[in-house]
Amino acid sequence: MTSNIDSIKVEISVVLGRSVIPMHQLLRMGRGAVIELDSHQDDAVTILANDKPVAKGEIQIHGDKIAVAVVELLPNYD
């Protein structure tokens, strides 16, 4: 028997950093363009569920795979 919770979809996103660039520069960017972020590999990342922050994590690199390990759950705000 399948429960209703199996049909709920949640979008998970990870915020590595942020950058502000002018629109004209964004429009000129092509494939392979690099956008410099305000963070480093060792900085904590924010994990979002449906665009709401739910946890802090850290980047882990294993060979050619990149993962995010959850290190702290954030308080639940409505």
URNORRA-V77508 format. One record per backbone hydrogen bond with DSSP energy under -1.0 kcal/mol. CO is the residue of the C=O (numbers start at 1). NH is the residue of the N-H. Records with the same first field share a line. If there is no record, write none. Layout:
CO=NH, NH
This chain:
3=6
4=7
5=8
11=50
13=48
15=46
18=38
22=26
23=27
30=33
40=43
45=57
46=15
47=54, 55
48=13
49=52
52=49
54=74
55=47
56=71, 72
57=45
58=69
60=67
62=65
65=62
67=60
69=58
72=56
